[in-house]
């Protein structure tokens, strides 16, 4: 017992010491211009700590793992590897930024090279402890490395971790060698990894063995099947009727449907990217918030750190703010396309009036810097008579510190990962779903003042005041709300209380918050699973919900209280970028025989078959057509069908269920192959066919 306590304290003390040393080394390394000098400093540091005696605790038995076929052990599977432990919680925007950094690191150093990244999920919110929700996050964020759900925070506590994200780098014998707190450490980690692998390889301590990796793709749907982790949505009203603009985040696209779910436009596609152009060639990366101004739709293109514009008349996509790179700027002020942003999550249009002139201003909830920014679409005179030229993109609210701080001065206020924003024009106000403070905040658009509405805590530094309690102002409790909408008829706010799996209403004047729909548990049939986006139709009688983890759009009739799931239906002439149905002809003797068919799947869109995933086929034989030894199998095993004697033509089908990947993401696909079998007396009785299936 005493020994265990002593080891635990040694580990915590070592982690604390390494944290301080690595912070100092960061500024020290910046003094050197030569790479070899930086490497020499790190090597000296490694040699100092390689025999420090600290005992990193083994992963607790019984924990749930993702992306592996079996749980990993430091002493067994990870012996001889440089291990980078990423302590994260999936709600945290800074943790999301680190995932992008880790992806770049893993591209340079593979498991066989000697570097293994392990995500140690250490939940902040109650909802995040559930492994089903962690699995959804692993899939939503395309995490490819092993992840363990440290549900009791045992490793977090044993190692003395105090904030998200934190990264601990271990040597080949599990010894802690470096600690990095927060984001933006990619270059340092690459440098440490290079030096560690080279040094320990010289000591014959690096192993090139592989790990039992198994990507968690089995719950993902195909783009042809509908939505995948939809994030936000908006209602587009015009002379042509009511349309829905849906941010199909997991499929990296924007969908426009009629009010019944019939798809009219698909902009972007499953292949993520940052590309302007027409509807078919444009690319997004996990788009979130959407809003409309006439025939223009603005999109918070989250992982591209950009604001994009869809022009429906010209059927084109362009970038109006952001450069594609994440910013650490908390001020802004440059022209939109020259101004870096940090994870924009939602957008809303405010019609600003000044001296009888009304101009549109695009308000942007910037989750990554905990601020509200503005993109001035026309020359504008803003607060305190300050003038901004059209195209200027600038921070207007928030200090950049992650807080729940209300203030009369907009830049002195503190927000905490604002993820939803709605403008109420008649009140000259915007209401904000401030996710990490679990609060609803009000931005007074005539002055910039920020005030509380409900949820959260009076202490501006307390970001753990969450729960599921109906009530008034601070007595009401929410859990990581992401979506917000305004009902102009009832004069109330609707909130997607995401981690409580509920839809709630809030009286904007009194701060009274109450549950309307949902029972607090993730549900696929009647209620919600982490709903993230809301929109009210123009008549005020229908509330649309982006039900993210159910991959669905829910429709709530506000009069009858009935909840239904909208069926997304694709038009044949919509700009789908794949056609996965194939028809072939083959001929065999009238005496019958055996037909053997193999498939070669060829992609013209940059995708490839995932060699580690099961690529299956299933043959469907109508009565009297033939028989098969096996009705199912896996590629590259051919399909083998024995055909009886006869002269009549027949046909059968083969369904292929495959998983294809780009460099960034993997998706399941369904291919349907129909064979028309012709008969000829002169044809052979044994026929082998190799058919090429070309995917556009």
Residue pairs with C-beta under 8 A, 6 or more apart in sequence:
7 54
7 55
8 57
8 158
10 53
10 54
10 55
11 54
11 55
11 56
11 57
11 158
11 159
11 160
11 176
12 158
12 159
12 160
13 54
13 160
14 49
14 52
14 54
14 176
15 54
15 159
15 160
15 161
15 168
15 176
15 179
16 160
18 49
18 168
18 176
18 177
18 178
18 179
19 179
19 181
21 45
22 178
22 179
22 180
22 188
23 181
25 41
25 42
25 45
26 188
28 41
29 38
29 41
29 42
29 188
29 191
32 38
32 41
38 191
39 191
39 194
39 195
42 191
42 192
42 195
43 195
43 199
45 177
45 178
46 171
46 177
46 195
46 196
46 199
47 199
49 175
49 176
49 177
50 171
50 175
50 177
51 175
52 175
52 176
54 175
54 176
55 174
56 74
56 159
56 168
56 170
56 174
56 175
56 176
57 154
57 155
57 158
57 159
58 73
58 74
58 75
59 71
59 72
59 73
59 74
59 148
59 155
60 150
60 152
60 154
60 155
61 71
63 71
63 148
63 149
63 150
63 151
64 131
64 134
64 148
64 149
64 151
65 71
65 72
65 146
65 147
65 148
65 149
66 134
66 135
66 138
66 143
66 146
66 147
66 148
66 149
66 216
67 138
67 143
67 144
67 145
67 146
67 147
67 213
67 214
67 215
67 216
68 146
68 211
68 212
68 213
68 214
69 212
69 213
69 214
70 212
71 148
72 78
72 118
72 146
72 148
72 211
74 83
74 170
74 174
75 174
77 211
77 212
78 116
78 118
78 170
78 174
79 172
79 173
79 174
79 207
80 114
80 172
80 205
80 206
80 207
80 209
81 111
81 114
81 115
81 116
81 172
81 206
81 207
82 114
82 115
82 116
82 169
82 170
82 171
82 172
82 193
82 196
82 197
82 200
82 206
83 116
83 117
83 118
83 169
83 170
83 174
84 102
84 105
84 115
84 116
84 117
84 118
84 167
84 168
84 169
84 170
84 189
84 193
85 118
85 120
85 167
85 168
85 169
85 170
86 95
86 98
86 102
86 117
86 118
86 119
86 120
86 165
86 167
87 120
87 122
87 156
87 161
87 164
87 165
87 166
87 167
87 168
88 95
88 98
88 99
88 119
88 120
88 121
88 122
88 164
88 165
89 95
89 121
89 122
89 123
89 124
89 125
89 128
89 164
90 121
90 128
90 133
90 134
90 137
90 141
91 124
91 125
91 128
91 417
91 435
91 436
91 480
91 499
92 124
92 164
92 165
92 417
92 436
93 343
93 367
93 368
93 417
93 436
94 164
94 165
94 182
94 183
94 368
95 164
95 165
96 141
96 343
97 183
97 184
97 326
97 342
97 343
97 368
98 165
98 167
98 183
98 185
99 141
99 143
100 303
100 326
101 183
101 184
101 185
101 186
101 189
102 117
102 145
103 144
104 186
105 115
105 117
105 186
105 189
105 190
105 193
106 115
106 117
106 144
106 145
108 190
108 193
109 115
109 190
109 193
109 194
109 197
111 210
111 211
111 213
112 208
112 209
112 210
113 197
113 208
114 172
114 197
114 200
114 201
114 206
114 207
114 208
115 193
115 197
116 145
116 146
116 211
117 145
117 146
118 145
118 146
118 147
118 148
119 138
119 143
119 145
119 146
119 147
119 148
120 147
120 148
120 150
120 155
120 156
121 128
121 134
121 147
121 148
121 149
121 150
122 150
122 153
122 155
122 156
122 161
122 164
123 129
123 151
123 153
124 164
124 464
125 466
125 479
125 480
125 499
126 466
126 479
126 499
127 133
127 479
127 480
127 499
127 500
127 501
127 530
128 134
128 137
128 499
129 149
129 151
130 522
131 149
131 151
132 522
133 522
133 530
133 549
134 147
134 149
135 216
135 219
136 219
136 229
136 529
136 530
136 549
137 143
138 147
138 216
139 216
139 217
139 219
139 220
139 229
139 250
140 229
140 249
140 250
140 548
142 664
142 665
142 666
144 215
146 211
146 213
150 156
159 168
161 168
163 181
163 182
165 181
165 182
165 183
166 179
166 180
166 181
167 179
167 180
167 181
167 185
167 189
168 176
168 178
168 179
169 176
169 177
169 178
169 179
169 180
169 189
169 192
169 193
169 196
170 176
170 177
171 177
171 196
171 200
171 205
172 200
172 205
172 206
172 207
173 205
177 192
177 196
178 192
180 188
180 189
184 328
197 206
200 206
213 612
214 612
215 610
215 612
215 613
215 666
217 610
217 613
217 659
217 666
217 667
217 668
220 228
220 250
220 666
220 667
220 668
221 227
221 228
221 551
221 668
222 667
222 668
222 669
222 670
223 251
223 253
223 269
223 270
223 578
223 667
224 570
224 576
224 578
224 580
224 669
224 670
225 670
226 551
226 552
226 568
227 246
227 248
227 250
227 251
227 255
227 551
227 552
227 553
227 568
228 248
228 249
228 250
228 251
228 551
229 249
229 250
229 548
229 549
229 551
230 246
230 247
230 248
230 249
230 250
230 532
230 533
230 546
230 547
230 548
230 551
230 552
230 553
231 247
231 249
231 286
231 287
231 288
231 289
231 302
231 532
231 533
231 546
231 548
232 247
232 249
232 288
232 289
232 290
232 300
232 346
232 420
232 483
232 532
232 533
232 546
233 244
233 245
233 246
233 247
233 290
233 533
233 534
233 535
233 544
233 546
233 553
234 244
234 245
234 290
234 291
234 292
234 297
234 535
235 242
235 243
235 244
235 245
235 292
235 535
235 536
235 537
235 538
235 544
236 242
236 243
236 244
236 245
236 256
236 292
236 297
237 243
237 538
238 295
241 258
241 259
242 258
242 259
242 537
242 538
243 256
243 257
243 258
243 259
243 264
244 256
244 257
244 258
244 259
244 261
244 535
244 544
244 553
245 254
245 255
245 256
245 290
245 292
245 297
246 254
246 255
246 256
246 257
246 290
246 546
246 553
247 254
247 287
247 288
247 289
247 290
247 299
247 533
247 546
248 254
248 255
248 287
249 286
249 287
249 288
249 302
249 548
250 286
250 551
251 268
251 269
251 270
252 268
252 269
252 270
252 271
252 272
252 273
252 283
252 284
252 285
252 286
252 287
252 665
253 266
253 267
253 268
253 269
253 270
253 284
253 287
254 265
254 266
254 267
254 268
254 284
254 287
254 290
254 297
254 299
254 310
255 263
255 265
255 266
255 267
255 568
256 263
256 264
256 265
256 266
256 267
256 312
257 263
257 264
257 568
258 264
259 537
260 566
261 553
261 566
261 567
261 568
261 569
262 569
262 571
263 568
263 569
263 570
263 571
263 574
264 571
264 574
265 279
265 312
265 574
265 575
266 279
266 574
266 575
266 576
267 279
267 282
267 284
267 310
267 317
268 279
268 282
268 283
268 284
268 287
268 317
269 280
269 283
269 577
270 665
270 667
271 283
271 605
271 606
271 607
271 662
271 665
272 283
272 284
272 285
272 286
272 303
272 662
272 664
272 665
273 283
273 284
273 285
274 283
274 284
274 285
274 301
274 304
274 306
274 319
274 324
275 281
275 282
275 283
276 282
276 308
276 316
276 317
276 318
276 319
277 316
277 317
278 315
278 316
278 317
279 315
279 316
279 317
279 575
280 575
280 577
282 308
282 316
282 317
284 299
284 301
284 304
284 308
285 301
285 302
285 303
285 304
286 301
286 302
286 303
287 299
287 300
287 301
287 302
287 308
288 299
288 300
288 301
288 302
288 344
288 345
288 346
288 419
289 299
289 300
289 344
289 345
289 346
289 347
289 348
289 365
289 420
289 421
289 533
290 297
290 298
290 299
290 300
290 347
291 297
291 298
291 347
291 348
291 349
291 362
292 298
292 349
293 349
293 360
293 377
295 311
295 312
295 313
296 309
296 310
296 311
296 312
297 309
297 310
297 312
298 307
298 308
298 309
298 310
298 320
298 347
298 349
298 362
299 307
299 308
299 309
299 310
299 347
300 307
300 344
300 345
300 346
300 347
300 364
300 365
301 307
301 308
301 322
301 344
302 343
302 344
302 345
302 367
303 343
304 322
304 324
305 322
305 323
305 324
305 325
305 326
305 327
305 340
305 341
305 342
305 343
305 344
305 368
306 319
306 321
306 322
306 323
306 324
306 341
306 344
307 319
307 320
307 321
307 322
307 336
307 341
307 344
307 347
307 362
307 364
307 375
307 393
308 317
308 318
308 319
308 320
309 317
309 318
309 319
309 320
310 316
310 317
311 317
311 318
319 337
320 336
320 337
320 375
320 391
321 336
321 337
321 339
321 341
321 364
321 375
321 393
322 336
322 337
322 339
322 340
322 341
322 344
323 337
323 338
323 339
323 340
325 340
326 340
326 341
326 342
326 343
326 368
327 339
327 340
327 341
327 342
327 368
327 369
328 340
328 342
328 369
329 339
329 340
329 342
329 369
330 369
330 371
330 395
330 398
330 399
330 400
331 394
331 395
332 339
332 373
332 393
332 394
332 395
333 339
333 392
333 393
333 394
334 392
334 393
335 391
335 392
335 393
336 375
336 391
336 392
336 393
339 393
339 394
341 364
341 366
341 368
341 373
341 393
342 366
342 367
342 368
342 369
343 366
343 367
343 368
343 369
344 364
344 365
344 366
344 367
344 368
344 373
345 365
345 366
345 367
345 417
345 418
345 419
345 420
345 482
346 364
346 365
346 418
346 419
346 420
346 421
347 362
347 363
347 364
347 365
347 421
348 362
348 363
348 421
348 422
348 423
348 430
349 360
349 361
349 362
349 363
349 423
350 360
350 361
350 363
350 423
350 425
350 430
350 445
351 358
351 359
351 360
351 361
351 425
352 358
352 359
352 360
352 361
352 380
352 382
352 445
354 380
354 381
355 381
359 376
359 377
359 378
359 379
359 380
360 377
360 378
361 374
361 375
361 376
361 377
361 380
361 382
362 374
362 375
362 376
362 377
363 372
363 373
363 374
363 421
363 423
363 430
364 372
364 373
364 374
364 375
364 421
365 372
365 418
365 419
365 420
365 421
365 432
366 372
366 373
366 395
366 418
367 417
367 418
367 419
367 435
369 395
369 398
369 400
370 398
370 400
370 401
370 402
370 403
370 414
370 415
370 416
370 417
370 418
371 395
371 396
371 397
371 398
371 399
371 400
371 415
371 418
372 395
372 396
372 397
372 398
372 415
372 418
372 421
372 430
372 432
372 443
373 393
373 394
373 395
373 396
374 382
374 388
374 393
374 394
374 396
375 391
375 392
375 393
376 382
376 388
376 389
376 390
376 391
376 392
376 393
376 394
377 390
378 390
379 387
379 388
379 389
379 390
380 387
380 388
380 390
381 387
381 388
382 388
382 396
383 396
383 410
383 447
383 448
388 394
395 411
396 410
396 448
397 410
397 411
397 413
397 415
397 443
397 448
397 450
398 410
398 411
398 413
398 414
398 415
398 418
399 405
399 411
399 412
399 413
399 414
401 414
402 414
402 415
402 416
402 417
402 436
402 463
403 414
403 415
403 416
403 437
403 460
403 461
403 463
404 414
404 415
404 416
404 434
404 437
404 439
404 456
404 457
404 459
404 460
404 461
404 462
404 463
405 412
405 413
405 414
405 450
405 460
406 413
406 441
406 450
406 451
406 452
406 460
407 413
407 414
407 449
407 450
408 447
408 449
409 448
409 449
410 443
410 448
410 449
410 450
413 450
414 460
415 432
415 434
415 437
415 441
415 450
416 434
416 435
416 436
416 437
416 439
416 463
417 434
417 435
417 436
418 432
418 433
418 434
418 435
418 441
419 433
419 434
419 435
419 481
419 482
420 432
420 433
420 435
420 481
420 482
420 483
420 484
420 496
420 533
420 534
421 430
421 431
421 432
421 433
421 484
422 430
422 431
422 484
422 485
422 486
422 493
423 429
423 430
423 445
423 486
424 430
424 431
424 486
424 488
424 508
426 488
427 508
428 444
428 445
428 446
429 442
429 443
429 444
429 445
429 508
430 442
430 443
430 445
431 440
431 441
431 442
431 443
431 453
431 484
431 486
431 493
431 508
432 440
432 441
432 442
432 443
432 484
433 440
433 481
433 482
433 483
433 484
433 495
433 496
434 440
434 441
434 456
434 481
435 480
435 481
435 482
435 498
436 463
436 480
437 455
437 456
437 457
437 463
437 465
438 455
438 456
438 463
438 465
438 466
438 467
438 477
438 478
438 479
438 480
438 481
439 452
439 453
439 454
439 455
439 456
439 478
440 453
440 454
440 455
440 478
440 481
440 484
440 493
440 495
440 506
440 513
441 450
441 451
441 452
441 453
442 450
442 451
442 452
442 453
442 508
443 449
443 450
444 450
444 451
452 473
452 474
452 511
453 473
453 493
453 506
453 508
453 511
454 471
454 472
454 473
454 474
454 476
454 478
454 506
454 511
454 512
454 513
455 465
455 466
455 474
455 476
455 477
455 478
455 481
455 513
456 462
456 465
456 474
457 465
457 474
458 474
459 465
465 474
465 477
466 477
466 478
466 479
466 480
466 499
467 477
467 478
467 479
468 477
468 478
468 479
468 497
468 500
468 502
468 520
469 475
469 476
469 477
470 476
470 504
470 513
470 514
470 515
471 477
471 512
471 513
472 510
472 511
472 512
472 513
473 511
476 511
476 512
476 513
478 495
478 497
478 500
478 504
478 513
479 497
479 498
479 499
479 500
480 498
480 499
481 495
481 496
481 497
481 498
482 496
482 498
482 531
482 532
482 533
483 495
483 496
483 498
483 531
483 532
483 533
483 534
483 545
483 546
484 493
484 494
484 495
484 496
484 534
485 493
485 494
485 534
485 535
485 536
485 543
486 492
486 493
486 494
486 536
487 493
487 494
487 536
487 540
487 543
487 558
488 536
488 540
489 540
490 540
491 508
492 505
492 506
492 507
492 508
493 505
493 506
493 507
493 508
494 503
494 504
494 505
494 506
494 516
494 534
494 536
494 543
495 503
495 504
495 505
495 506
495 513
495 534
496 503
496 531
496 532
496 533
496 534
496 545
496 546
497 503
497 504
497 518
498 530
498 531
498 532
498 548
499 530
500 518
500 520
501 518
501 519
501 520
501 521
501 522
501 523
501 527
501 528
501 529
501 530
501 531
502 515
502 516
502 517
502 518
502 519
502 520
502 528
502 531
503 515
503 516
503 517
503 518
503 528
503 531
503 534
503 543
503 545
503 556
504 513
504 514
504 515
504 516
505 513
505 514
505 516
506 512
506 513
507 513
517 527
517 528
517 556
517 561
517 563
518 527
518 528
518 531
519 527
521 527
522 528
522 529
522 530
522 549
523 529
524 550
524 552
526 563
527 563
528 545
528 547
528 550
528 554
529 547
529 548
529 549
529 550
530 547
530 548
530 549
531 545
531 546
531 547
531 548
531 554
532 546
532 548
533 545
533 546
533 548
534 543
534 544
534 545
534 546
535 543
535 544
536 542
536 543
536 544
537 543
537 544
540 558
541 557
541 558
541 559
542 555
542 556
542 557
542 558
543 555
543 556
543 558
544 553
544 554
544 555
544 556
544 566
545 553
545 554
545 555
545 556
546 553
547 553
547 554
547 565
552 565
552 566
553 565
553 566
553 568
554 563
554 564
554 565
554 566
555 563
555 564
555 565
555 566
556 562
556 563
557 563
557 564
570 576
577 605
577 696
578 605
578 669
578 695
578 696
579 696
580 669
580 670
580 671
580 672
580 695
581 671
581 672
581 673
581 674
582 671
582 672
582 673
582 674
582 691
582 693
583 673
583 674
583 675
583 676
584 673
584 674
584 675
584 676
584 689
584 691
585 675
585 676
585 678
586 595
586 597
586 675
586 676
586 677
586 678
586 687
586 689
587 677
587 678
587 679
587 680
587 683
587 687
588 595
588 643
588 677
588 678
588 679
588 680
588 683
588 684
588 685
588 687
589 679
589 680
589 681
589 682
589 683
589 684
589 685
590 645
590 646
590 647
590 679
590 680
590 681
590 683
591 645
591 681
591 685
592 642
592 643
592 644
592 645
592 646
592 685
593 642
593 643
593 684
593 685
593 686
593 687
594 640
594 641
594 642
594 643
594 685
594 686
594 687
595 626
595 640
595 641
595 642
595 643
595 675
595 677
595 687
595 689
596 638
596 639
596 640
596 686
596 687
596 688
596 689
597 638
597 639
597 640
597 641
597 654
597 675
597 688
597 689
597 690
597 691
598 636
598 638
598 639
598 688
598 689
598 690
598 691
599 617
599 635
599 636
599 656
599 673
599 690
599 691
599 692
599 693
600 690
600 691
600 692
600 693
601 609
601 635
601 656
601 658
601 660
601 671
601 693
601 695
602 692
602 693
602 694
602 695
603 660
603 695
604 694
604 695
604 696
605 695
605 696
606 662
606 663
607 660
607 661
607 662
607 695
608 660
608 661
608 662
609 615
609 635
609 658
609 659
609 660
609 661
610 659
610 660
610 661
610 666
613 659
613 666
614 634
614 659
615 634
615 635
615 656
615 657
615 658
615 659
616 632
616 633
616 634
616 635
616 656
616 657
616 658
617 632
617 633
617 634
617 635
617 639
617 654
617 655
617 656
617 657
618 631
618 632
618 654
618 655
618 657
619 628
619 631
619 632
619 639
619 641
619 652
619 653
619 654
620 631
620 652
620 653
620 654
620 655
621 627
621 628
621 631
621 641
621 652
622 650
622 651
622 652
624 644
624 650
625 643
625 650
625 651
625 652
625 677
626 641
626 642
626 643
626 644
626 650
626 652
627 641
627 642
628 639
628 640
628 641
628 642
629 640
630 640
633 639
635 656
635 658
638 688
639 654
641 652
643 650
643 677
646 679
647 679
648 679
649 676
649 677
649 678
649 679
650 677
651 674
651 675
651 676
651 677
652 674
652 675
652 677
653 672
653 673
653 674
653 675
654 672
654 673
654 675
655 670
655 671
655 672
655 673
656 670
656 671
656 672
656 673
656 693
657 668
657 669
657 670
658 668
658 669
658 671
659 666
659 667
659 668
659 669
660 666
660 667
660 669
660 695
661 667
669 695
671 693
671 695
673 691
673 693
